């Protein structure tokens, strides 16, 4: 080193050995070592936090999977499956499950099932007009009237309450009057 550099305070201590952390290392080496140690400690800390959150997340997913159960109702239909049930004859009661009289309509199905004997029982299905797959068939024409002459799914247009009697995959009866439906199913 030149004489000027040795006298300059910036270069004067650059080669000095410091006892302590590095045991004879320069200040620059000690700073690098401290920086590496800090980076490692921060990395370990972040890794531990990440690992703990993953463990807790998996535990929550297991609890969610264990607590939820899927139920399939074989008594509910969509319009697309209306004519292809495995029975020769059956009824379909179509109404909006969010309607004011939905409880009364549901009671009709319950009463029918409870009063029917195995010999005279004709299967009955529920078609919810509030279901997204069925909504396009609910009062779709301009005058909000249904189509009681429908013979194909494409022609269906339901009112607020409709009872269909299906035989051999064809619509045989189309009833919309509440009292008539009650009598038919009692």
Buried (B, 14 or more C-beta within 10 A) or exposed (E): EEEEEEEEEEEEEEEEEBEEEBEEBBBEBBEEEEEEEEEEEEEEEEEEEEEEEEEEEEEEEEEEEEEEEEEEEEEEBEBEEBBEBEEEEBBBBBBBBEBEEBEEBBEBBEEBEEEBEEEEEBBBBBBBBEBEEBBEBBBEEEEEEBBBEBEEBEEBBBBBBBBBBBEEEEBEEBBBEBEEBBEBBE
